[in-house]
Amino acid sequence: MTKKADLLLHPVRMRILQHLLLGTPLTIAQLTEALGDVPQATLYRHVNLLLKAELIEVADTKKVKGTEERLFLAREDNLKIPEHEIETTSIEDHIRYFSVFHSNLLQLATTYLSNTPPDKYKEEGFGYWSTPIHVSDGEFVELFQSINQCLEKVLDNQPSAERKTRIFAGMFIPQNSGPV
């Protein structure tokens, strides 16, 4: 059986899912145009894998030049990697998954930076940073819950003229510290 992480943390499938998570159902042709560098045959193969795993679904069909085209949408309720899978994944696979995740973020940032002048970064909310924080386990749980509460307030927002889509990516990496 294929691990959900293997399905989700793949460079092409991550990009497909990101476009489908924007909330507008897309056809293969629209996904091909949005991704730009992925051949249509490759896209069909990955979409079929995602369909079979129930990570995406056919939201609708439409007739185009006598052919029925399917419109796909992400199954947001099924995208979480189960805890038992995370706990039983090898260190090597975690490193590989993290590399794919990081490469995807790099690709998103590169696309943004290549198409946006620097004087727009602040206005549009582009930034990146890393900072150590010193928190007890209890303080960490409280911080994590606070972040989740803030995100839950906006996760169900629908696209609109006044809402700009922004990718939020975060991570916590515990550091083994020496003597205090």
N, CA, C and O of each residue as an XYZ file, in Angstrom:
720
protein
N       0.838     -1.186      0.000
C       0.000      0.000      0.000
C       0.886      1.254      0.000
O       1.857      1.336      0.753
N       0.548      2.208     -0.834
C       1.310      3.444     -0.928
C       1.013      4.329      0.271
O      -0.143      4.511      0.654
N       2.052      4.869      0.849
C       1.877      5.790      1.964
C       1.273      7.092      1.459
O       1.562      7.535      0.348
N       0.443      7.691      2.278
C      -0.172      8.963      1.906
C       0.902     10.031      1.716
O       0.787     10.884      0.836
N       1.938      9.980      2.538
C       3.024     10.955      2.406
C       3.700     10.839      1.041
O       4.073     11.851      0.447
N       3.860      9.605      0.538
C       4.452      9.426     -0.794
C       3.576     10.051     -1.874
O       4.081     10.592     -2.858
N       2.277      9.974     -1.687
C       1.357     10.564     -2.660
C       1.353     12.087     -2.574
O       1.361     12.770     -3.598
N       1.342     12.615     -1.362
C       1.238     14.060     -1.164
C       2.559     14.792     -1.374
O       2.585     15.877     -1.954
N       3.642     14.208     -0.908
C       4.933     14.892     -0.925
C       5.752     14.478     -2.147
O       6.864     13.961     -2.044
N       5.164     14.726     -3.276
C       5.792     14.495     -4.574
C       5.775     15.833     -5.301
O       4.758     16.526     -5.259
N       6.854     16.223     -5.963
C       6.926     17.570     -6.553
C       5.753     17.949     -7.468
O       5.222     19.054     -7.355
N       5.352     17.065     -8.354
C       4.261     17.396     -9.277
C       2.919     17.350     -8.556
O       2.093     18.246     -8.728
N       2.695     16.318     -7.754
C       1.398     16.203     -7.077
C       1.179     17.322     -6.070
O       0.049     17.774     -5.887
N       2.244     17.775     -5.413
C       2.102     18.920     -4.496
C       1.621     20.150     -5.257
O       0.752     20.879     -4.781
N       2.179     20.374     -6.419
C       1.805     21.542     -7.222
C       0.372     21.426     -7.722
O      -0.363     22.413     -7.738
N      -0.030     20.223     -8.132
C      -1.415     20.007     -8.552
C      -2.356     20.344     -7.397
O      -3.318     21.094     -7.562
N      -2.064     19.783     -6.236
C      -2.922     20.006     -5.069
C      -2.977     21.478     -4.679
O      -4.039     21.980     -4.311
N      -1.852     22.172     -4.754
C      -1.857     23.592     -4.396
C      -2.796     24.381     -5.293
O      -3.510     25.267     -4.823
N      -2.799     24.064     -6.574
C      -3.713     24.771     -7.483
C      -5.164     24.396     -7.205
O      -6.049     25.249     -7.264
N      -5.411     23.130     -6.903
C      -6.779     22.704     -6.635
C      -7.275     23.193     -5.281
O      -8.480     23.341     -5.080
N      -6.369     23.443     -4.361
C      -6.769     23.967     -3.047
C      -7.167     25.442     -3.098
O      -7.679     25.980     -2.116
N      -6.938     26.087     -4.219
C      -7.342     27.490     -4.349
C      -8.861     27.625     -4.425
O      -9.393     28.731     -4.327
N      -9.556     26.504     -4.599
C     -11.014     26.513     -4.508
C     -11.764     26.502     -5.820
O     -12.977     26.295     -5.827
N     -11.086     26.718     -6.926
C     -11.745     26.701     -8.222
C     -11.456     25.369     -8.903
O     -10.293     25.027     -9.112
N     -12.489     24.616     -9.250
C     -12.249     23.356     -9.958
C     -11.520     23.614    -11.282
O     -11.822     24.576    -11.988
N     -10.563     22.750    -11.605
C      -9.756     22.922    -12.815
C      -9.757     21.653    -13.656
O      -9.831     20.542    -13.132
N      -9.674     21.842    -14.973
C      -9.540     20.730    -15.906
C      -8.057     20.391    -16.059
O      -7.190     21.126    -15.586
N      -7.782     19.280    -16.718
C      -6.393     18.919    -17.016
C      -5.742     20.020    -17.849
O      -4.591     20.385    -17.606
N      -6.472     20.549    -18.829
C      -5.915     21.612    -19.677
C      -5.558     22.836    -18.845
O      -4.507     23.440    -19.056
N      -6.420     23.209    -17.904
C      -6.144     24.364    -17.045
C      -4.967     24.085    -16.118
O      -4.149     24.971    -15.874
N      -4.874     22.872    -15.604
C      -3.734     22.512    -14.762
C      -2.438     22.524    -15.567
O      -1.402     22.973    -15.079
N      -2.501     22.031    -16.794
C      -1.321     22.033    -17.665
C      -0.835     23.459    -17.878
O       0.365     23.731    -17.824
N      -1.773     24.364    -18.121
C      -1.401     25.775    -18.314
C      -0.862     26.381    -17.020
O       0.129     27.111    -17.043
N      -1.506     26.083    -15.897
C      -1.083     26.655    -14.610
C       0.301     26.168    -14.207
O       1.106     26.946    -13.694
N       0.586     24.891    -14.432
C       1.878     24.339    -14.026
C       2.973     24.674    -15.027
O       4.135     24.823    -14.650
N       2.612     24.795    -16.294
C       3.546     25.262    -17.301
C       4.590     24.277    -17.768
O       4.761     24.090    -18.973
N       5.290     23.645    -16.854
C       6.424     22.795    -17.231
C       6.143     21.301    -17.092
O       7.064     20.491    -17.205
N       4.897     20.925    -16.849
C       4.550     19.516    -16.680
C       3.797     19.041    -17.917
O       2.728     19.569    -18.224
N       4.337     18.051    -18.633
C       3.645     17.544    -19.813
C       2.253     17.004    -19.459
O       2.040     16.471    -18.370
N       1.327     17.150    -20.386
C      -0.054     16.746    -20.136
C      -0.165     15.260    -19.790
O      -0.955     14.896    -18.918
N       0.601     14.400    -20.448
C       0.553     12.965    -20.156
C       0.995     12.689    -18.710
O       0.408     11.853    -18.023
N       2.019     13.393    -18.266
C       2.488     13.261    -16.883
C       1.414     13.735    -15.918
O       1.180     13.119    -14.878
N       0.767     14.830    -16.273
C      -0.297     15.378    -15.431
C      -1.446     14.383    -15.294
O      -1.953     14.178    -14.191
N      -1.863     13.766    -16.391
C      -2.925     12.763    -16.342
C      -2.553     11.631    -15.382
O      -3.385     11.189    -14.590
N      -1.316     11.167    -15.452
C      -0.869     10.068    -14.599
C      -0.970     10.454    -13.119
O      -1.461      9.677    -12.300
N      -0.499     11.662    -12.787
C      -0.526     12.093    -11.385
C      -1.947     12.385    -10.901
O      -2.287     12.094     -9.754
N      -2.766     12.954    -11.766
C      -4.166     13.213    -11.399
C      -4.872     11.887    -11.135
O      -5.642     11.779    -10.181
N      -4.624     10.888    -11.958
C      -5.249      9.582    -11.745
C      -4.810      8.946    -10.431
O      -5.619      8.317     -9.749
N      -3.537      9.102    -10.069
C      -3.069      8.606     -8.763
C      -3.794      9.316     -7.622
O      -4.217      8.679     -6.657
N      -3.935     10.627     -7.734
C      -4.616     11.405     -6.696
C      -6.094     11.042     -6.610
O      -6.659     10.993     -5.518
N      -6.722     10.789     -7.759
C      -8.131     10.360     -7.776
C      -8.288      9.008     -7.097
O      -9.164      8.827     -6.251
N      -7.440      8.065     -7.469
C      -7.510      6.711     -6.913
C      -7.340      6.731     -5.391
O      -7.987      5.963     -4.678
N      -6.473      7.608     -4.905
C      -6.224      7.719     -3.462
C      -7.262      8.593     -2.761
O      -7.185      8.797     -1.549
N      -8.226      9.105     -3.514
C      -9.294      9.975     -2.994
C      -8.753     11.254     -2.365
O      -9.319     11.772     -1.402
N      -7.645     11.760     -2.924
C      -7.088     13.030     -2.470
C      -7.651     14.187     -3.287
O      -7.605     15.341     -2.863
N      -8.183     13.863     -4.463
C      -8.927     14.830     -5.266
C     -10.199     14.138     -5.739
O     -10.338     12.920     -5.626
N     -11.121     14.928     -6.268
C     -12.365     14.366     -6.772
C     -12.799     15.111     -8.022
O     -12.344     16.223     -8.291
N     -13.674     14.488     -8.770
C     -14.273     15.141     -9.928
C     -15.416     15.994     -9.386
O     -16.407     15.473     -8.876
N     -15.264     17.304     -9.503
C     -16.271     18.230     -8.983
C     -17.400     18.430     -9.979
O     -18.536     18.706     -9.593
N     -17.082     18.288    -11.273
C     -18.080     18.528    -12.312
C     -17.510     18.031    -13.636
O     -16.319     17.736    -13.742
N     -18.358     17.944    -14.620
C     -17.928     17.632    -15.983
C     -18.567     18.647    -16.914
O     -19.631     19.193    -16.622
N     -17.909     18.890    -18.031
C     -18.478     19.803    -19.024
C     -18.098     19.312    -20.410
O     -17.059     18.679    -20.601
N     -18.955     19.614    -21.371
C     -18.708     19.234    -22.771
C     -17.861     20.311    -23.428
O     -18.197     21.495    -23.384
N     -16.751     19.886    -24.041
C     -15.878     20.784    -24.782
C     -15.576     20.114    -26.117
O     -14.925     19.070    -26.168
N     -16.052     20.719    -27.183
C     -15.837     20.187    -28.541
C     -16.224     18.710    -28.635
O     -15.501     17.910    -29.229
N     -17.363     18.358    -28.048
C     -17.859     16.996    -28.129
C     -17.229     16.020    -27.150
O     -17.622     14.854    -27.098
N     -16.263     16.479    -26.381
C     -15.596     15.618    -25.403
C     -15.985     16.074    -24.000
O     -16.130     17.267    -23.734
N     -16.147     15.112    -23.123
C     -16.476     15.444    -21.741
C     -15.185     15.709    -20.966
O     -14.322     14.838    -20.860
N     -15.069     16.912    -20.431
C     -13.902     17.279    -19.616
C     -14.287     17.243    -18.148
O     -15.363     17.696    -17.759
N     -13.392     16.698    -17.345
C     -13.636     16.652    -15.901
C     -12.981     17.856    -15.227
O     -11.892     18.284    -15.610
N     -13.658     18.386    -14.229
C     -13.112     19.459    -13.395
C     -12.788     18.852    -12.040
O     -13.627     18.195    -11.422
N     -11.569     19.076    -11.588
C     -11.077     18.451    -10.364
C     -10.992     19.455     -9.219
O     -10.783     20.651     -9.422
N     -11.161     18.929     -8.015
C     -11.048     19.715     -6.793
C     -10.346     18.854     -5.750
O     -10.494     17.632     -5.752
N      -9.588     19.482     -4.865
C      -8.905     18.749     -3.789
C      -9.920     18.291     -2.749
O     -10.904     18.981     -2.483
N      -9.673     17.131     -2.167
C     -10.475     16.621     -1.055
C      -9.783     17.049      0.232
O      -9.018     16.286      0.820
N     -10.053     18.246      0.653
C      -9.351     18.813      1.814
C      -9.498     17.946      3.055
O      -8.594     17.902      3.888
N     -10.619     17.259      3.187
C     -10.856     16.412      4.355
C      -9.980     15.168      4.376
O      -9.944     14.457      5.381
N      -9.276     14.895      3.286
C      -8.504     13.663      3.197
C      -7.006     13.907      2.977
O      -6.281     12.976      2.625
N      -6.537     15.129      3.177
C      -5.146     15.447      2.862
C      -4.173     15.294      4.026
O      -2.962     15.389      3.831
N      -4.670     15.066      5.197
C      -3.783     14.960      6.358
C      -3.096     13.593      6.388
O      -3.726     12.558      6.171
N      -1.810     13.618      6.657
C      -1.042     12.374      6.789
C      -1.311     11.810      8.191
O      -1.144     12.517      9.185
N      -1.726     10.543      8.273
C      -2.048      9.965      9.586
C      -0.834      9.940     10.521
O       0.301      9.731     10.093
N      -1.107     10.155     11.789
C      -0.049     10.188     12.812
C       0.779      8.912     12.807
O       2.004      8.975     12.910
N       0.134      7.752     12.690
C       0.879      6.485     12.712
C       1.855      6.395     11.538
O       2.919      5.787     11.654
N       1.485      7.006     10.403
C       2.393      6.988      9.259
C       3.601      7.889      9.515
O       4.726      7.544      9.152
N       3.370      9.015     10.127
C       4.475      9.927     10.454
C       5.445      9.240     11.411
O       6.662      9.327     11.248
N       4.894      8.559     12.405
C       5.719      7.919     13.426
C       6.487      6.701     12.918
O       7.511      6.335     13.495
N       6.009      6.072     11.849
C       6.668      4.864     11.352
C       7.474      5.109     10.076
O       8.005      4.166      9.490
N       7.567      6.347      9.651
C       8.343      6.685      8.459
C       9.816      6.765      8.822
O      10.181      7.289      9.875
N      10.653      6.245      7.946
C      12.092      6.231      8.211
C      12.667      7.656      8.191
O      12.082      8.568      7.607
N      13.794      7.818      8.826
C      14.488      9.107      8.834
C      14.799      9.527      7.405
O      14.616     10.689      7.043
N      15.270      8.585      6.591
C      15.603      8.894      5.196
C      14.386      9.407      4.432
O      14.488     10.363      3.663
N      13.220      8.762      4.650
C      12.001      9.222      3.971
C      11.574     10.591      4.475
O      11.129     11.425      3.686
N      11.701     10.842      5.786
C      11.368     12.184      6.301
C      12.260     13.243      5.657
O      11.788     14.323      5.301
N      13.545     12.934      5.507
C      14.466     13.881      4.866
C      14.051     14.104      3.414
O      14.078     15.233      2.925
N      13.669     13.035      2.730
C      13.224     13.154      1.334
C      11.944     13.988      1.258
O      11.831     14.862      0.399
N      10.984     13.730      2.143
C       9.728     14.497      2.151
C      10.000     15.973      2.425
O       9.444     16.853      1.768
N      10.860     16.227      3.401
C      11.178     17.616      3.731
C      11.850     18.310      2.542
O      11.593     19.485      2.280
N      12.705     17.584      1.829
C      13.369     18.156      0.647
C      12.354     18.517     -0.426
O      12.468     19.573     -1.049
N      11.371     17.668     -0.653
C      10.322     17.963     -1.638
C       9.519     19.175     -1.174
O       9.242     20.079     -1.963
N       9.148     19.194      0.104
C       8.393     20.316      0.662
C       9.174     21.619      0.486
O       8.627     22.629      0.044
N      10.445     21.581      0.834
C      11.295     22.765      0.739
C      11.486     23.185     -0.717
O      11.442     24.376     -1.025
N      11.695     22.235     -1.602
C      11.857     22.543     -3.027
C      10.603     23.183     -3.595
O      10.680     24.083     -4.431
N       9.457     22.719     -3.142
C       8.196     23.305     -3.595
C       8.083     24.755     -3.142
O       7.657     25.616     -3.912
N       8.460     25.027     -1.899
C       8.441     26.410     -1.415
C       9.416     27.275     -2.210
O       9.113     28.422     -2.535
N      10.574     26.727     -2.518
C      11.558     27.452     -3.316
C      10.993     27.783     -4.697
O      11.184     28.890     -5.199
N      10.300     26.828     -5.305
C       9.700     27.055     -6.620
C       8.637     28.147     -6.548
O       8.575     29.007     -7.426
N       7.801     28.121     -5.511
C       6.772     29.149     -5.337
C       7.408     30.532     -5.153
O       6.967     31.511     -5.755
N       8.440     30.598     -4.321
C       9.113     31.874     -4.082
C       9.815     32.367     -5.336
O       9.778     33.559     -5.640
N      10.444     31.473     -6.059
C      11.139     31.850     -7.293
C      10.160     32.419     -8.305
O      10.440     33.436     -8.939
N       9.019     31.771     -8.460
C       7.992     32.273     -9.388
C       7.528     33.659     -8.959
O       7.426     34.565     -9.785
N       7.246     33.826     -7.669
C       6.801     35.127     -7.170
C       7.874     36.194     -7.406
O       7.586     37.261     -7.948
N       9.105     35.901     -6.996
C      10.189     36.883     -7.108
C      10.491     37.234     -8.560
O      10.859     38.369     -8.863
N      10.338     36.275     -9.448
C      10.604     36.508    -10.871
C       9.549     37.387    -11.525
O       9.793     37.978    -12.577
N       8.376     37.475    -10.905
C       7.261     38.209    -11.507
C       6.830     39.439    -10.723
O       5.841     40.081    -11.078
N       7.559     39.777     -9.657
C       7.141     40.875     -8.792
C       8.320     41.789     -8.494
O       9.385     41.319     -8.095
N       8.136     43.097     -8.684
C       9.227     44.015     -8.346
C       9.405     44.119     -6.822
O       8.434     44.020     -6.072
N      10.650     44.317     -6.375
C      10.932     44.367     -4.936
C      10.122     45.406     -4.155
O       9.859     45.215     -2.968
N       9.727     46.499     -4.808
C       8.968     47.512     -4.070
C       7.549     47.053     -3.732
O       6.836     47.757     -3.017
N       7.126     45.896     -4.226
C       5.795     45.341     -3.928
C       5.827     44.303     -2.807
O       4.778     43.924     -2.287
N       7.020     43.841     -2.433
C       7.129     42.754     -1.459
C       6.427     43.085     -0.142
O       5.630     42.289      0.356
N       6.717     44.240      0.413
C       6.131     44.608      1.703
C       4.620     44.750      1.584
O       3.870     44.229      2.410
N       4.187     45.450      0.562
C       2.753     45.682      0.344
C       1.983     44.365      0.196
O       0.866     44.233      0.696
N       2.589     43.398     -0.491
C       1.910     42.133     -0.743
C       2.155     41.095      0.352
O       1.579     40.008      0.324
N       3.005     41.434      1.306
C       3.230     40.548      2.435
C       4.258     39.467      2.212
O       4.218     38.435      2.882
N       5.184     39.676      1.282
C       6.222     38.669      1.058
C       7.334     38.839      2.084
O       7.783     39.954      2.349
N       7.763     37.752      2.645
C       8.869     37.792      3.593
C       9.249     36.382      4.004
O       8.500     35.431      3.779
N      10.388     36.261      4.593
C      10.833     34.976      5.113
C      11.778     35.253      6.265
O      12.494     36.254      6.276
N      11.769     34.368      7.214
C      12.596     34.561      8.395
C      12.735     33.251      9.143
O      12.009     32.286      8.904
N      13.667     33.250     10.032
C      13.886     32.128     10.932
C      14.392     32.735     12.227
O      15.313     33.552     12.221
N      13.799     32.339     13.317
C      14.237     32.879     14.598
C      14.060     31.825     15.687
O      13.032     31.151     15.742
N      15.053     31.687     16.546
C      14.873     30.741     17.648
C      13.920     31.319     18.691
O      13.944     32.518     18.971
N      13.097     30.473     19.249
C      12.237     30.876     20.363
C      12.517     29.917     21.512
O      12.833     28.747     21.296
N      12.400     30.412     22.703
C      12.682     29.604     23.894
C      11.375     29.445     24.653
O      10.889     30.385     25.281
N      10.813     28.242     24.589
C       9.521     27.989     25.219
C       9.539     26.636     25.913
O      10.205     25.700     25.471
N       8.800     26.552     27.000
C       8.620     25.268     27.667
C       7.661     24.429     26.818
O       7.052     24.942     25.879
N       7.529     23.160     27.144
C       6.589     22.313     26.412
C       5.172     22.879     26.491
O       4.446     22.883     25.497
N       4.784     23.352     27.662
C       3.450     23.935     27.828
C       3.285     25.206     27.006
O       2.252     25.405     26.366
N       4.299     26.064     27.021
C       4.242     27.287     26.221
C       4.190     26.964     24.718
O       3.525     27.656     23.948
N       4.893     25.916     24.323
C       4.873     25.515     22.916
C       3.477     25.057     22.504
O       2.985     25.441     21.443
N       2.846     24.248     23.328
C       1.488     23.780     23.027
C       0.550     24.978     22.910
O      -0.279     25.031     22.002
N       0.678     25.934     23.821
C      -0.159     27.135     23.792
C       0.096     27.942     22.509
O      -0.849     28.409     21.873
N       1.356     28.104     22.137
C       1.712     28.821     20.913
C       1.129     28.118     19.691
O       0.531     28.760     18.827
N       1.303     26.808     19.621
C       0.802     26.018     18.501
C      -0.716     26.138     18.388
O      -1.248     26.306     17.290
N      -1.408     26.053     19.516
C      -2.867     26.183     19.514
C      -3.292     27.588     19.074
O      -4.278     27.740     18.352
N      -2.557     28.606     19.502
C      -2.872     29.982     19.103
C      -2.714     30.174     17.598
O      -3.551     30.809     16.956
N      -1.651     29.629     17.045
C      -1.434     29.727     15.600
C      -2.567     29.025     14.861
O      -3.105     29.559     13.892
N      -2.930     27.822     15.321
C      -4.020     27.085     14.689
C      -5.337     27.847     14.770
O      -6.101     27.866     13.805
N      -5.609     28.474     15.908
C      -6.846     29.254     16.050
C      -6.866     30.420     15.066
O      -7.894     30.698     14.448
N      -5.738     31.097     14.923
C      -5.659     32.208     13.966
C      -5.889     31.718     12.540
O      -6.611     32.354     11.772
N      -5.280     30.595     12.189
C      -5.445     30.047     10.843
C      -6.869     29.569     10.592
O      -7.397     29.753      9.495
N      -7.498     28.955     11.596
C      -8.864     28.464     11.434
C      -9.832     29.585     11.095
O     -10.838     29.356     10.422
N      -9.537     30.802     11.556
C     -10.405     31.948     11.278
C     -10.441     32.301      9.792
O     -11.418     32.877      9.315
N      -9.374     31.956      9.058
C      -9.305     32.360      7.646
C      -9.291     31.191      6.663
O      -9.394     31.409      5.456
N      -9.166     29.962      7.151
C      -9.047     28.817      6.248
C     -10.262     28.611      5.352
O     -10.118     28.126      4.230
N     -11.440     28.963      5.818
C     -12.637     28.756      5.021
C     -13.004     29.962      4.160
O     -14.016     29.940      3.459
N     -12.184     31.012      4.210
C     -12.447     32.176      3.358
C     -12.439     31.749      1.894
O     -11.581     30.978      1.465
N     -13.392     32.252      1.146
C     -13.464     31.973     -0.281
C     -12.737     33.071     -1.042
O     -12.671     34.210     -0.579
N     -12.183     32.732     -2.219
C     -11.524     33.767     -3.031
C     -12.517     34.881     -3.390
O     -13.698     34.626     -3.625
N     -12.019     36.097     -3.426
C     -12.843     37.235     -3.824
C     -11.923     38.330     -4.340
O     -10.700     38.215     -4.276
N     -12.536     39.401     -4.857
C     -11.751     40.507     -5.426
C     -10.848     41.150     -4.379
O      -9.746     41.590     -4.704
N     -11.297     41.211     -3.130
C     -10.478     41.870     -2.111
C      -9.532     40.928     -1.370
O      -8.738     41.374     -0.542
N      -9.610     39.639     -1.659
C      -8.725     38.677     -1.003
C      -7.631     38.211     -1.959
O      -7.908     37.744     -3.064
N      -6.411     38.345     -1.520
C      -5.253     37.879     -2.298
C      -4.814     36.533     -1.713
O      -4.692     36.386     -0.497
N      -4.582     35.575     -2.574
C      -4.119     34.269     -2.107
C      -2.656     34.380     -1.694
O      -1.816     34.885     -2.439
N      -2.381     33.900     -0.502
C      -1.016     33.871      0.015
C      -0.748     32.463      0.533
O      -1.620     31.855      1.154
N       0.414     31.959      0.291
C       0.796     30.645      0.812
C       1.380     30.852      2.200
O       2.313     31.634      2.384
N       0.826     30.152      3.164
C       1.372     30.172      4.516
C       2.072     28.844      4.730
O       1.445     27.789      4.637
N       3.339     28.885      5.010
C       4.104     27.668      5.282
C       4.850     27.877      6.583
O       5.487     28.911      6.783
N       4.774     26.929      7.436
C       5.465     27.071      8.705
C       6.068     25.756      9.133
O       5.722     24.689      8.627
N       6.953     25.860     10.051
C       7.552     24.654     10.613
C       8.155     25.001     11.962
O       8.560     26.135     12.221
N       8.199     24.017     12.781
C       8.914     24.128     14.037
C       9.973     23.034     13.998
O       9.661     21.871     13.741
N      11.214     23.401     14.251
C      12.285     22.418     14.300
C      12.930     22.500     15.671
O      13.664     23.442     15.968
N      12.649     21.500     16.507
C      13.268     21.502     17.839
C      14.796     21.436     17.702
O      15.334     20.703     16.873
N      15.451     22.201     18.516
C      16.919     22.213     18.502
C      17.419     21.570     19.786
O      16.957     21.892     20.881
N      18.359     20.667     19.636
C      18.982     20.070     20.811
C      19.965     21.085     21.358
O      20.989     21.380     20.742
N      19.641     21.604     22.504
C      20.523     22.648     23.062
C      21.471     22.049     24.078
O      21.205     21.014     24.688
N      22.556     22.721     24.230
C      23.562     22.315     25.215
C      23.147     22.809     26.586
O      21.977     23.113     26.817
N      24.087     22.888     27.478
C      23.794     23.342     28.843
C      23.260     24.766     28.839
O      23.701     25.609     28.057
N      22.320     25.014     29.710
C      21.704     26.346     29.826
C      22.434     27.168     30.848
O      22.069     28.319     31.091
